[in-house]
Amino acid sequence: MATFDTQKTSWTLDDALHFGRRAGFGLKPELAGQLISRPLASTVDAWVDGAASETAFTGAVPLANVVDYPGYGNEPDQWAPHPFNLRVEHPANLTEAQSYWAWRMQYSPNPFKEKLALYWHQHFATGAKKVDNIPLMLKQIQLFRDLGRGPFGDLLLAVSQDPAMMIWLDTIQNKVEKSNDVPNENYAREVLELYSLGIDNGYNQKDITELAKAMTGWDYIGRDFPVADNPYYFNDAEFIVYRGQANPYPNHPWLQGYTTLPDQRMSGAFTLFGVTLDLGAGSRFGADAIQLILTQRAQACATFLSQRLLRFFLNPDLPANVISDFRDVILANNFHIGRSLKVLFKSAYFYEPAHRFALVEGPVAWTVRAAKMLGPDFATALQPYQQSAANLPRFAAWAAFVNWDTSGFFNMGQDLLNPKGPNGWKEHAAWLNSDTYRHRTRTAYAMAVKESRGDDHLHVERFLFDTDLHEWFPTAPASTLEAFNRLVALLQPAPIPTGLRDAWLGLLWTKPFAWDGSADTENTVRRLAFLILCSPQAQQH
């Protein structure tokens, strides 16, 4: 553990900003300044543990979807903010779910839970198009929030038994009812190759076959049926093993009339990594097979997790000894993800200059961070509505953004909640190409220059991102350089070359600088923010 042994005992403003970008979606300089007055270790602990109260945040969910076009499409007829339509009896769709999660990422008082959930969504990539049930997709994301900071074995088992995952990778097709039936190996292969060990790393085809045997009969049962005469239209589901047992749900719309459930599970025993277990209760009907991955292939699993976690939170290009040292951290903490990441975030190594701006930020995190830095904080965004229910809160209009025909997450290369395959998205430099960069600049314009959504029925202009220039500048800048420095402090790009900075300032200000509150001054400053956000340096974090 040599790499991570030296602990950081105090921190600077730049240290706190680096931590905020990696372990969340950024910190405004003022909040980072408050953090550095506190001990680093206890601050990191509270941040990872998610110790901040979520009462006000949860209470604001009904106001999260900023609606301003009454009677337009599926939007409500009344003019007001509304909760996102996330249940199947409403017009639940992917963009609603994407909007809801983006709102949570921007405003949650515990941003690490959302950032880590975003990591696990990449790690256990599951696509809404095949799952075809938005509530089940969001149930999986909630699973990441609830278990993602705990023991990896608990998370791996829960994901393996998660209804969305079982649909996505065909576990529900793993049924053995006749003597000539063979197990479906799709999930067994992917749980080893993509989720726990890596390609050809400590297992073979026999292990895949045996693991598939252990998961025969795994399925789910629907819950919360909003339409009485449609039992396949449901908002929730729970894991169940169909093994010929007495029907535990005699009144369930899927199981009425059954006294016993179908027997779709193999009998006998399975042997995985040299350990033989009973396929029945002796292995918790296969659940213990998941734990064998960690106990019998601990080194390989910890190495795999080390590579994935460090690539997301630290640096994509690390020497082998650093990977192995963090592997040892994971092993020493018994695969507890939260404790292991606390070691990372408290280590002096995490804050070394080589790791600052070493990652290209993914489209979702990049968009959320920019919106968070330029937009009002949670309390400020709520103020208009709190003063009068006739006023809309100033939350980012995420539903309008993700439905945007010229940008949105999809066009920037990360269709949130809907990756194309189980290996997720390619990361780091792969995020950027001529097309995705074009859409990033389009998004940057909407944020920095304050793109209009049009007038509402009261002829009040509404915006995709309702930003206020005066909130960007608590103190009025006295020069173009001061304006630039404040925007850099807010947006936190990698260092921008002095020559480029001076070229921008010379292009934008052809007259002497004046902070006069005019529309011309505001437009010029917003264009400067746009240029910073579009720069290659602003894609790094």
C-alpha positions, 0 to 999 in steps of 0.5 A: 500500500506504499503509494497511498500510505502518506496521508494529506494532513492539510489542503489548499483551495486547489486541493479542495477544488480537485477533490470536488471535481473528482468526488462530485460535480464540482465545488464553487470556490466559496464552498471549497474555501469553507471546506479547507478550514476543516480537517481533511480526513473528517471532511472526506469521511462525511462526504463519502458517507453522505452525511448531509441532510436530504430533507429539503432536497427530497421535499423539492422533487415535486418541483424539479421539472420546470414546466412552462408551456401549459397543455403542450404535448404531455405536459400538464395543463396548469402552469407550474413545476411538477415531478418527473413522470417516472411511473408506468401509468404516466408517459414515463420515458427515457428522457424523463428519467435522464432529466430526473437523474441530472437534476439529482446530480446537480442539486443533491446535498450528497453529490458523491452518492450520485457521482459513484452511482454514475460510476457504477452505471458505467461499470454495470452498464444496463440499457433502458431500450432492452429493459423497457421499464423506466421504473426498473432502471431507476430502481437499479440506480437507487441500488447503486446509491444504497449499496455502492459505498459498501462491500462490493460482494453485497453490491455484486449479488444485488446487481446480479439479482436486480430485475433490470440486469436480469432482463438486460443480460438474459438471466430470466432466460436461464431456465432448465425445465426439461432434461435436454435444457441447458443454462443460458450463460450470458450473465455468467460470462459477463459477470466474470468478464465485465463486472468482477475479474476481467477478460480471461483473468482467473476463470475458464469456460467450465467456470462460466458453465458452472456459474450459469448452473448456479443461477438457473431459475433466477427471475423476478416478480412484478409489483405495483400494478397501476392498471388492474387488467394489465398484469404486465404493466408494473412499476416495481419488481423483486427477485425470486427463484422459481424452484417448484416451491409453494406459491408465496403469492397466491393472489398475485396477478401473475401467479393466481391459480398456482399452488406451486411455482414452476421448477426452472432450476437445476438440481444437484451441485455445481463446482466453481473455482474448485469449490463444490456447493449444493444447488439448493439451500446449501448455496442459498439457491446459487447466491453463494456462487457470487461470493465465491468470485471474491473469496476464491479469486480475491487478488484478481477481483481486487486488481480489476476493481483497482483498475476501474476505480482509479481510471474513473477517479484518479488517472487513466494512465498509472503504473502497475505498482499503483494499481497493485497498491490500491488493490492491496487497499481494497483487500485490506478493507475487505472489498469495502468500496467506501472505505477504500475510496476514503483511503484514496481521497485522503492520500497525498498521491491523489492530490499530486499535480500529475493527477490534476486535469488528467481525465477528460470528463464524460458528457453527463458529468461535464454538463452537470458540473457546468450547470452547477457552477454557472447556475444558482445553488439549491436554496437560491433556485427555490427562492422564487417559488417559495416567495410565491407559488406563481413563480417557477423555481430556477432549476435547470430545465433538464427535461427541455435539455435532454429533449433538445433536438440539437444537443442533449446527452445522446448527441454528446455521446452518453445516452444516460441510462441507455448504453448500447452494450454491457461494456458501457461507454469508452471513456477519457479521450474517447469521449471527444470527436468532431461530432460530440465536441460540436454538441458540447459547444452547443451546450456551452452556448445554451449555458453561458449565453443563456439560451431562451426556451421561448415565452410562457403563456404569461409572456415571460421569457424562460431559459434552459439554464436560468443563470444570473451574471451577478451570481457569477461575480460576488465582487465586481471585476475591475478589469478584463483580466479580473473578469477572466480570472473569476470565470476560470475560478468558477469553471475550473478548466485546466490552465489556459495559455496566456497567449490564448487568454489575451487573444480572447480578451483583445477580441471581446473588448475593443473598448475600455473595460466597464462594469456598468450593468449594460446588456452589452457588458453582460453579453461580452462576459457571457461570450467569454464564459462560452469560450472558456467552456468550449476550450480543450482545457475545459473538457478536462477535470 
